Amino acid sequence: MRPYHLLAALGLTLCVSSAALAQTPTPATNAAPYPVSRVTLVTHSSPGGGTDVFLRNLNKHLAGVLKTNLAVENIRGGSGATAVSHVAKGTPNGSIFYGTTPTYIQTTLLSKPPVGYDGLDPMLIVFIDPEVIYTRTESPFKSLSDVVAHAKANPGKSRWGAANPASLERIGMEKLARAGGVKVPIVSHEGGGDLMIGVLNGTYDIGIGEMQELQGQLEAGKIRLLATLSEQRLASLPQLATAKEQGLNVVIRKFRGIASPKGMPDAIAKTWEDAVRKVVALPAYKAEYTKDHLTPMVLGREAARKFTTEVAQETAVAFKEMGLIK
């Protein structure tokens, strides 16, 4: 073969190899002691959605620690019920998991699907995704106390904005109103974008959302943060007081975790817990999730089960108070 033919063939081989690598799941770096060679993490979130991004970012750092191949599968439908049912039918050998958020609890309570959140076994809680209260920069409100005082002094004139009626954000606003002893119309929206417009144009005194969706307007100086509804102040925003610190005992626990089909061995769950604890401590991963204002809260299997049960009970109580369920 002539030299230039040899080079062309070599170049073609390298291109094909690179294309093949680009289409494979996140690779393990070493031979796999893990019981299966490929793990699928299922989410109801669309590509680019919050849980999808959470799982894909986690996978990048986790594959080498678990020493197996990880891939994300997006299964839409039924507000998460289709994805939950798919995972529940999976083999409990460590090959398939579901990326959990409060959505799978809310869907179960509201629509009672054939397979609910309790059809899976919570294996890990990884992060708390904090909800924050915000107002437009031009508003007179500098704290939650200012907002509550205004609502009390001006009955019928305050309006607060939130996401859809069954959302964790709406629950948070309802709890704030009760904690403050005020009756305020809380207007629901399909998404954070419409809510943001209402806050910016002064239709609503305050809104509620996740830091990721507020970051652009915050950096542009269009909004001011008033409180976080987390248990403690955020490490990335230490100057932002909690609602509890401002006299309103409201904590919203929006979490991101992982659940398995029932019957999976404890040994596999412990392998995941140990691996995730290592990954969360990695500087490269820490830089990623800190940028998104996610708060690590790694809970292993037993603690995750207890945590999920508590959140489900809290959500059921909130839905009953809001008249959404009996």
N, C-alpha and C positions, 0 to 999 in steps of 0.2 A: 504494500500500500504506500502511495506517495505521501510525503510528510504533511502536505496541506490537507489530504483526505483524512489522515489520522487525526489531525487537530480538529477537523470538522466533526468527525465521529465522536471524539472525546467531548466536544462542546455540546453535542446533542444529548449525550448520555447524562452530562451534568444538569442540563435543563430539565430533562425528564425526571431525574432524581429530585431536583428542587421542587418541581411541581407536585410530585407525589408526597413529599414531606409537608408541603403547605396544606394538603388536604387531610392529613391525618390528625387525630386528637392530640392534645398536649402529651408529649412523650415522657416516659419515665427515663431517668438517667442511668439506672442500673437494672440488673436482673431483678425480677419481682418476687419478693417473699409473700406479697399480698396474695390471698386465696384465688383471685381472678385476675386476668390480664387486662381487662377493660372494664371501666366503671362509667355508668351513665348517670348524670345528675339532671333530673327533670325539673322544669319550671313551667308555670302557667304564663309567665311573663313573655312578652314578645322580644325578639332580638333588640338589644339596646335598652330594654326596660331595667328597672332597679334590681330585681332578683337575677336576671340574666347577666348583668354586669358583675354583680356580687359573685356569682358562681364562676364565671370565666376568669375573673381576677384571682379568685382563690385557687382555681385549677393551675394557673401558671406557676404558682409557688408550691402547690401541694403534691404535684405529680412526682417530683424527685424525692420527696420525703416518704410518701407511701410506696414508691417504686412500682407504680402501675400506670396505665394510661387512663386519662380522664376526658370525658366529652360531655357537652351540654346538649340536651334535647328540649326544644320548645314545643309544648303541647297546649294549644289554646282550647277554650270552650268551657262554658258553664261556670265562669268566674273562678276557675281553678279546679272545679269538680272533676273534669275529664282527666287532668294530669294526676290528681290524687288517686283516682280509680285505677289508672294505668300503673302507678307505682305499687299500689296495694296488691295488685295481681302478680307482681314480680317475684322472682325467686329470692328468698332472704339469705343470700350467700355473699352479700357485700358488693353485688354487681349493679344495683340500681337504688337511687335515693331521690328524695324530693326536697327542693329548696323551699323552706317554710317561711311564711310571714303571717301576720294576723289575718290576712285575707282568707286562708283556708279554714280558720275558725269561724269567721264572719259568714262565709258562704254556707257552712254547715248549719249554723244557727238560723239563718234566714230562709234558706231554700230546702233544707233537709234532703240532700242528695243521697243516692243509694250507698255511697261510700263517703263518709265525712272525715274530718280531721282525726277522729278517734279510730279510724280504720288504718292509720299509720302509727308507727312507734317513734316518738321524738328521740333523736339520737344526740343532737348537739344544738346548743344555742351559741352563735358565734359573735354577733354584734347586736347592739342596740342602735337603732336609727332614730335619732332624736327629732321630735316635733318642736317647732319654735313658733312663737307669736310675734307678728310683725305689724307695723303701721307705715304709712307713707312718711317720708322725711319731713314734710311740711306740717304734719299734724301736731297738735299741742301735747300729745301724750308722750311722756318720757318713761312711764312704768305701767305695769298692770293696775296698780293702785289708782293712777290717773284715769285709766279707762273705766274702772268700776265706779269711781267717784262721779264721773261724767254721766254714766248710765243711771245712777241713783238720783242725780240732781236734775236729769232731763228725761223723765219717763216717756217712753214711746219714741224718742228721737235717736237712740243708738241702734246701729245695725252691725252685726258681726258676720263675717263670711267664712265658709268652710267648704269641704268637698262633699261628695254625694251623701245622702242621708244615713247610709249604713257604714260610712267610713270611720276609721279610728280618729281622723281629724275632727269629724263632726261630734263624735263622742267627747273628745277633748274640750271642744267649745261648750257643749252642754254642761260638762262638769265644772268648767270655769264659771259659767253663769250661776250655777247652784252654789258653788263655793263662795262667790261674791255676793250672793243674796240679791241678784238682779234678774229681771225678766227682760230678755233682749231677743228680738227676732234674729235667728241664725239662718242665713240664706245659703242653700246648697248649690254646688256647681258640679259639672261633669269633670272638670280638671282644674289644675292649679293655675293655668294661664288665664282663664276667665275670672277666677277669683282675684288674681293679681291686678287685673285691670280695674276691678271694682274697688280695691284698696287704693290704688294709685289715683283714681279720679275722685276719691272721697266718698264714694257710695257706702263704704264700710269703714268703721273705725279701726278694726283690726282684721287680720287674716291669720291663717295657720298653715304651716307647710314644712317640708323637709329642707334641710340646708342645701342639698344639691340643686333643687328647683328654684331656690331663692338667690343663689350665689351671684348670678348675673346682675340682678337689680340691686343687690347689696353692694357689689363692687362699683356699680354705676352711681351709687349715692342716692338711689331713688327710694329706698326703704330703710327703716330703723328697726332693729330687733328689740323686743321688750322683755322676753322671757323664754326660757327653755322649759319644756314640760318633762324633762328627765329628772331622775332621782337626785343627781348631783350636777354641778356645773360641767360644761364640756371642756375637755382638755384643750381643744383647739380654739375655744372662745371663753377663756377664764373670767372675762369681765362681765359675761352675760349671766344675770341672776336667774335662779330657778323660780318657778311659780310659788313653790313652798316657801322660799326665802322671802317672797313678797306677800306672804300671808294667805295664799290660796293653795290649799292642800290638794293639788292635782298633779298626778304623775301618769303619763301615757307611755306604755312599754311597747313600742314598735320594734320588733325583733327580726333578725335574719338568722336562720338556722337550717338544720338538715334532719330529715326523718327517713326511716327505713320501712320496708314491709315488715309486718309482724313476724316474729319467730327468728329474727337474725341473732346469731350468737353474741354474747356479751364481749367475747374476745375481739370481734371485729369492731364493735362500738368503741372499745378501749383503744384499739389501734388508731381509729380516727381521732379520738380525743387527744391522744398524745401527739399525733401528727399536726393537728390544727393548732395546738398550743405552741409547737415549735414554729409553725409558719407565721402566726400572729406576731411573734417576737422578731421576725426577720426585718432588718432595716428597710429593705426594698419594698416589702409588702406594707410595712407600717407607713411609709411615705405615701402609698396609694390610698389606703383607707383613711388616713388622717386628713388628706385633702378633701375627702368626701364627708368629713365630720362624723364618721362611724366610730362608735365607742366599743372596744372589745369587751365581751362578757362571756368568756368561754365556759359553758356548762356541759358536763358530761351527761351520760344517758339518764341516770336517776334524777339528777338535778333538772335536766331538760324536761323530763316527764312532769315533774312537780311544777315547774315554771309554766309549762303549756296548760296544765289543768287550771292553775290560778288565773292565767290570762283568759281562758275560756269562761271561767266563772264570772270574772269581772265584766267581760263583754256581754254575757247573758243578762246580768243585772242592769247594765247600761241600756241594752236594747229594750228591756221591760220598762224601764223608766221613760224611754223615748216612745213607748207604745208600738215598737216594731214587732215584738213577739209577746205572747201571753205568759 
